[in-house]
Amino acid sequence: MADFAPVSPRSSATQPTGSPILTAGGIVLAIAGLYLGRDIFVPFALAILLSFVLTLLVNFLGRWSFNARGRAPSAVFSDEAVRTSGG
């Protein structure tokens, strides 16, 4: 059998991986990036939430036996009605 080198008492899992200043700098950069990108991220988040709501609406209209041609326009009409009503 091969002889293995003895394992040092200090393994790589216990060694520090970086300085606290680098960690704090990374956190500050991440928060600054989110703050500066809020004009882009907020509409994307709202679009994702709206897509879930519209999916529920299309499935609900499908249970009412709307055909495939009627479900999507009904969902788009409902979306525009919500947007124009200020909700």
PATI-616041 format. One record per atom (N, C-alpha, C): residue number from 1; residue in three letters; x, y, z. Coordinates in pm, 1 decimal. Example, Ala and Ser with C-alpha at 12.3 -4.5 7.8 and 13.67 -1.06 7.14 Angstrom:
BEGIN
1 | Ala | 1319.0 | -569.0 | 780.0
1 | Ala | 1230.0 | -450.0 | 780.0
1 | Ala | 1320.0 | -330.0 | 780.0
2 | Ser | 1285.0 | -225.0 | 708.0
2 | Ser | 1367.0 | -106.0 | 714.0
2 | Ser | 1290.0 | 3.0 | 787.0
END
This chain:
BEGIN
1 | Met | 82.3 | -117.6 | 0.0
1 | Met | 0.0 | 0.0 | 0.0
1 | Met | 86.9 | 124.1 | 0.0
2 | Ala | 28.0 | 231.1 | -47.9
2 | Ala | 101.7 | 357.0 | -52.5
2 | Ala | 96.3 | 425.3 | 83.2
3 | Asp | 206.0 | 488.5 | 117.0
3 | Asp | 209.1 | 563.9 | 241.9
3 | Asp | 158.3 | 705.3 | 215.6
4 | Phe | 65.3 | 747.1 | 298.7
4 | Phe | 9.8 | 881.1 | 285.5
4 | Phe | 81.1 | 975.2 | 380.2
5 | Ala | 95.2 | 1099.2 | 336.4
5 | Ala | 158.8 | 1200.6 | 421.0
5 | Ala | 65.4 | 1232.8 | 536.3
6 | Pro | 119.9 | 1258.8 | 652.5
6 | Pro | 33.6 | 1290.9 | 766.3
6 | Pro | -42.6 | 1421.3 | 741.5
7 | Val | -163.8 | 1422.9 | 787.5
7 | Val | -248.8 | 1540.2 | 770.5
7 | Val | -211.8 | 1641.5 | 877.5
8 | Ser | -194.0 | 1765.2 | 834.3
8 | Ser | -160.0 | 1868.9 | 931.7
8 | Ser | -280.6 | 1895.4 | 1021.1
9 | Pro | -257.8 | 1933.8 | 1145.3
9 | Pro | -370.6 | 1957.7 | 1234.5
9 | Pro | -458.4 | 2073.6 | 1189.7
10 | Arg | -405.1 | 2159.6 | 1109.8
10 | Arg | -483.3 | 2272.8 | 1061.4
10 | Arg | -522.9 | 2245.2 | 916.1
11 | Ser | -645.1 | 2201.6 | 894.1
11 | Ser | -688.9 | 2168.9 | 758.3
11 | Ser | -729.9 | 2296.9 | 685.9
12 | Ser | -755.6 | 2285.8 | 557.0
12 | Ser | -790.5 | 2403.3 | 477.9
12 | Ser | -927.1 | 2457.8 | 514.7
13 | Ala | -1012.1 | 2376.9 | 578.1
13 | Ala | -1143.8 | 2424.8 | 615.7
13 | Ala | -1137.2 | 2522.2 | 732.4
14 | Thr | -1032.2 | 2517.1 | 812.1
14 | Thr | -1023.5 | 2606.4 | 927.0
14 | Thr | -942.8 | 2731.2 | 898.6
15 | Gln | -877.6 | 2739.7 | 783.8
15 | Gln | -798.8 | 2857.2 | 752.1
15 | Gln | -890.2 | 2968.2 | 701.5
16 | Pro | -862.3 | 3091.5 | 737.8
16 | Pro | -945.0 | 3202.1 | 687.5
16 | Pro | -927.2 | 3216.0 | 536.9
17 | Thr | -1035.3 | 3246.5 | 468.4
17 | Thr | -1030.2 | 3254.5 | 323.0
17 | Thr | -1006.0 | 3395.7 | 272.2
18 | Gly | -1027.2 | 3496.8 | 352.4
18 | Gly | -1005.4 | 3632.7 | 308.1
18 | Gly | -1016.0 | 3728.0 | 424.7
19 | Ser | -979.9 | 3850.9 | 400.2
19 | Ser | -984.5 | 3948.5 | 507.8
19 | Ser | -1126.5 | 4001.4 | 523.6
20 | Pro | -1160.9 | 4046.4 | 642.2
20 | Pro | -1294.0 | 4104.0 | 663.7
20 | Pro | -1317.1 | 4229.4 | 580.9
21 | Ile | -1210.7 | 4299.2 | 546.7
21 | Ile | -1225.8 | 4420.2 | 465.4
21 | Ile | -1274.2 | 4382.5 | 325.1
22 | Leu | -1220.6 | 4273.8 | 268.4
22 | Leu | -1266.2 | 4229.2 | 136.5
22 | Leu | -1411.6 | 4184.9 | 140.9
23 | Thr | -1450.1 | 4117.8 | 247.5
23 | Thr | -1588.9 | 4074.6 | 261.3
23 | Thr | -1681.3 | 4195.1 | 270.5
24 | Ala | -1645.4 | 4292.4 | 353.0
24 | Ala | -1727.4 | 4413.1 | 366.4
24 | Ala | -1732.9 | 4489.1 | 234.0
25 | Gly | -1620.7 | 4494.3 | 163.4
25 | Gly | -1619.1 | 4561.1 | 33.0
25 | Gly | -1710.1 | 4492.6 | -67.5
26 | Gly | -1711.3 | 4360.0 | -64.9
26 | Gly | -1800.1 | 4286.7 | -154.9
26 | Gly | -1945.9 | 4311.6 | -123.5
27 | Ile | -1978.1 | 4317.6 | 4.4
27 | Ile | -2116.6 | 4345.2 | 44.6
27 | Ile | -2157.3 | 4486.3 | 2.4
28 | Val | -2067.6 | 4582.0 | 22.8
28 | Val | -2096.9 | 4720.7 | -17.0
28 | Val | -2115.1 | 4730.4 | -168.0
29 | Leu | -2031.8 | 4661.6 | -244.1
29 | Leu | -2045.8 | 4663.4 | -390.3
29 | Leu | -2177.6 | 4599.9 | -434.5
30 | Ala | -2218.4 | 4490.8 | -369.8
30 | Ala | -2344.1 | 4426.2 | -406.4
30 | Ala | -2462.4 | 4516.9 | -376.4
31 | Ile | -2461.9 | 4581.1 | -261.9
31 | Ile | -2572.1 | 4671.0 | -227.1
31 | Ile | -2573.9 | 4791.9 | -320.7
32 | Ala | -2456.3 | 4846.3 | -352.0
32 | Ala | -2450.2 | 4960.0 | -444.6
32 | Ala | -2499.8 | 4920.4 | -583.6
33 | Gly | -2465.9 | 4799.9 | -627.3
33 | Gly | -2513.9 | 4753.8 | -758.0
33 | Gly | -2664.7 | 4738.5 | -761.4
34 | Leu | -2721.2 | 4685.3 | -653.4
34 | Leu | -2867.8 | 4673.6 | -646.9
34 | Leu | -2934.1 | 4810.4 | -641.0
35 | Tyr | -2873.0 | 4903.4 | -567.3
35 | Tyr | -2929.3 | 5037.9 | -556.3
35 | Tyr | -2925.9 | 5109.0 | -690.9
36 | Leu | -2813.6 | 5100.9 | -758.8
36 | Leu | -2801.1 | 5169.4 | -887.7
36 | Leu | -2882.5 | 5100.9 | -997.5
37 | Gly | -2905.7 | 4971.3 | -984.8
37 | Gly | -2981.3 | 4898.9 | -1086.2
37 | Gly | -3129.1 | 4887.7 | -1057.4
38 | Arg | -3178.7 | 4960.6 | -956.3
38 | Arg | -3319.6 | 4946.4 | -918.4
38 | Arg | -3414.6 | 4989.0 | -1029.7
39 | Asp | -3371.7 | 5081.4 | -1116.1
39 | Asp | -3456.6 | 5123.7 | -1227.5
39 | Asp | -3476.3 | 5011.6 | -1328.1
40 | Ile | -3387.6 | 4914.4 | -1328.5
40 | Ile | -3399.6 | 4800.3 | -1418.9
40 | Ile | -3460.7 | 4680.1 | -1347.0
41 | Phe | -3418.4 | 4656.2 | -1222.4
41 | Phe | -3461.3 | 4536.2 | -1150.6
41 | Phe | -3607.1 | 4541.1 | -1107.9
42 | Val | -3658.5 | 4657.2 | -1069.6
42 | Val | -3797.6 | 4666.1 | -1022.8
42 | Val | -3896.0 | 4632.0 | -1135.3
43 | Pro | -3882.2 | 4687.4 | -1256.1
43 | Pro | -3974.6 | 4646.5 | -1362.4
43 | Pro | -3966.5 | 4498.2 | -1396.5
44 | Phe | -3845.6 | 4440.2 | -1391.3
44 | Phe | -3833.4 | 4297.3 | -1417.2
44 | Phe | -3905.8 | 4216.7 | -1310.6
45 | Ala | -3891.1 | 4255.1 | -1184.9
45 | Ala | -3958.3 | 4184.0 | -1076.9
45 | Ala | -4109.7 | 4195.6 | -1090.8
46 | Leu | -4157.6 | 4314.1 | -1124.4
46 | Leu | -4302.2 | 4331.9 | -1143.7
46 | Leu | -4352.8 | 4252.7 | -1264.2
47 | Ala | -4272.8 | 4245.7 | -1369.0
47 | Ala | -4313.3 | 4168.2 | -1486.6
47 | Ala | -4323.0 | 4019.8 | -1453.3
48 | Ile | -4231.3 | 3970.6 | -1372.5
48 | Ile | -4236.3 | 3829.0 | -1333.7
48 | Ile | -4359.8 | 3802.2 | -1249.8
49 | Leu | -4389.5 | 3891.6 | -1153.2
49 | Leu | -4509.1 | 3873.5 | -1071.2
49 | Leu | -4635.6 | 3881.5 | -1156.3
50 | Leu | -4640.4 | 3975.4 | -1250.9
50 | Leu | -4756.7 | 3988.1 | -1337.4
50 | Leu | -4773.6 | 3865.9 | -1426.1
51 | Ser | -4663.9 | 3804.5 | -1467.7
51 | Ser | -4675.7 | 3684.3 | -1551.3
51 | Ser | -4738.9 | 3569.9 | -1473.1
52 | Phe | -4709.1 | 3559.4 | -1342.4
52 | Phe | -4775.3 | 3456.9 | -1261.5
52 | Phe | -4924.9 | 3483.4 | -1250.9
53 | Val | -4962.3 | 3609.3 | -1231.6
53 | Val | -5104.6 | 3643.5 | -1220.9
53 | Val | -5175.9 | 3615.2 | -1352.4
54 | Leu | -5113.8 | 3651.9 | -1463.5
54 | Leu | -5177.0 | 3628.3 | -1593.5
54 | Leu | -5185.5 | 3479.2 | -1625.9
55 | Thr | -5089.3 | 3401.1 | -1580.7
55 | Thr | -5096.1 | 3256.6 | -1600.7
55 | Thr | -5215.5 | 3198.4 | -1525.8
56 | Leu | -5236.7 | 3245.2 | -1403.3
56 | Leu | -5354.5 | 3200.2 | -1328.4
56 | Leu | -5483.2 | 3240.4 | -1399.1
57 | Leu | -5486.4 | 3362.3 | -1453.4
57 | Leu | -5605.5 | 3408.9 | -1524.3
57 | Leu | -5631.6 | 3326.6 | -1649.5
58 | Val | -5527.6 | 3297.5 | -1725.6
58 | Val | -5544.5 | 3217.8 | -1847.6
58 | Val | -5591.4 | 3076.6 | -1812.7
59 | Asn | -5536.5 | 3017.1 | -1707.1
59 | Asn | -5581.0 | 2883.5 | -1666.0
59 | Asn | -5725.8 | 2885.9 | -1618.1
60 | Phe | -5763.2 | 2992.4 | -1546.3
60 | Phe | -5901.7 | 3005.2 | -1499.8
60 | Phe | -5997.9 | 3017.8 | -1617.7
61 | Leu | -5959.5 | 3099.3 | -1715.6
61 | Leu | -6044.7 | 3113.1 | -1834.4
61 | Leu | -6049.5 | 2983.0 | -1914.1
62 | Gly | -5943.0 | 2906.5 | -1909.2
62 | Gly | -5943.2 | 2776.8 | -1977.2
62 | Gly | -6041.7 | 2679.8 | -1914.4
63 | Arg | -6060.6 | 2688.8 | -1782.4
63 | Arg | -6159.5 | 2602.8 | -1716.6
63 | Arg | -6301.2 | 2642.4 | -1753.6
64 | Trp | -6320.3 | 2767.6 | -1791.5
64 | Trp | -6452.4 | 2812.9 | -1835.6
64 | Trp | -6476.3 | 2776.2 | -1981.6
65 | Ser | -6390.8 | 2694.8 | -2035.2
65 | Ser | -6393.9 | 2643.0 | -2172.1
65 | Ser | -6385.0 | 2752.2 | -2278.1
66 | Phe | -6304.6 | 2855.3 | -2249.6
66 | Phe | -6266.7 | 2947.2 | -2356.2
66 | Phe | -6172.1 | 2870.6 | -2446.9
67 | Asn | -6183.9 | 2892.7 | -2575.4
67 | Asn | -6089.0 | 2824.7 | -2663.5
67 | Asn | -5953.0 | 2894.6 | -2656.2
68 | Ala | -5853.7 | 2836.3 | -2717.7
68 | Ala | -5717.0 | 2888.7 | -2708.9
68 | Ala | -5706.5 | 3028.0 | -2768.7
69 | Arg | -5790.0 | 3058.7 | -2866.3
69 | Arg | -5784.9 | 3191.7 | -2927.5
69 | Arg | -5845.4 | 3298.5 | -2837.0
70 | Gly | -5930.9 | 3260.8 | -2745.4
70 | Gly | -5996.1 | 3359.6 | -2660.3
70 | Gly | -5927.4 | 3383.2 | -2527.5
71 | Arg | -5847.6 | 3287.4 | -2482.2
71 | Arg | -5787.1 | 3300.6 | -2349.1
71 | Arg | -5679.1 | 3407.3 | -2343.6
72 | Ala | -5586.9 | 3404.6 | -2437.4
72 | Ala | -5475.6 | 3500.2 | -2433.7
72 | Ala | -5524.3 | 3644.2 | -2453.5
73 | Pro | -5609.3 | 3672.3 | -2551.3
73 | Pro | -5658.0 | 3811.1 | -2562.6
73 | Pro | -5736.6 | 3856.2 | -2439.2
74 | Ser | -5809.3 | 3765.1 | -2375.9
74 | Ser | -5880.9 | 3802.0 | -2254.4
74 | Ser | -5783.3 | 3838.4 | -2142.8
75 | Ala | -5675.2 | 3765.1 | -2132.3
75 | Ala | -5574.7 | 3795.6 | -2030.7
75 | Ala | -5505.8 | 3928.7 | -2059.6
76 | Val | -5475.9 | 3955.1 | -2186.6
76 | Val | -5413.1 | 4081.8 | -2223.0
76 | Val | -5509.2 | 4196.6 | -2196.6
77 | Phe | -5635.1 | 4179.2 | -2228.7
77 | Phe | -5734.9 | 4282.8 | -2201.6
77 | Phe | -5745.5 | 4309.1 | -2051.8
78 | Ser | -5745.0 | 4204.6 | -1971.3
78 | Ser | -5751.5 | 4221.5 | -1826.2
78 | Ser | -5626.7 | 4293.0 | -1774.8
79 | Asp | -5512.7 | 4261.4 | -1830.6
79 | Asp | -5388.0 | 4326.6 | -1791.4
79 | Asp | -5394.6 | 4475.2 | -1822.3
80 | Glu | -5438.1 | 4509.7 | -1940.1
80 | Glu | -5448.2 | 4651.2 | -1977.0
80 | Glu | -5553.0 | 4723.6 | -1892.3
81 | Ala | -5660.9 | 4655.6 | -1856.5
81 | Ala | -5762.8 | 4716.8 | -1771.7
81 | Ala | -5706.4 | 4749.1 | -1633.5
82 | Val | -5623.8 | 4658.8 | -1581.2
82 | Val | -5562.0 | 4683.9 | -1450.0
82 | Val | -5462.7 | 4798.7 | -1459.5
83 | Arg | -5385.6 | 4802.7 | -1566.4
83 | Arg | -5286.2 | 4909.5 | -1580.8
83 | Arg | -5351.9 | 5046.1 | -1594.7
84 | Thr | -5457.4 | 5054.8 | -1673.5
84 | Thr | -5520.4 | 5185.1 | -1697.0
84 | Thr | -5605.3 | 5230.6 | -1578.3
85 | Ser | -5646.1 | 5137.0 | -1492.5
85 | Ser | -5726.9 | 5176.5 | -1377.3
85 | Ser | -5639.5 | 5230.3 | -1264.2
86 | Gly | -5509.7 | 5222.4 | -1279.1
86 | Gly | -5419.3 | 5274.4 | -1177.5
86 | Gly | -5383.5 | 5172.4 | -1071.8
87 | Gly | -5416.9 | 5047.6 | -1091.9
87 | Gly | -5388.3 | 4943.7 | -992.0
87 | Gly | -5262.6 | 4878.4 | -1018.7
END
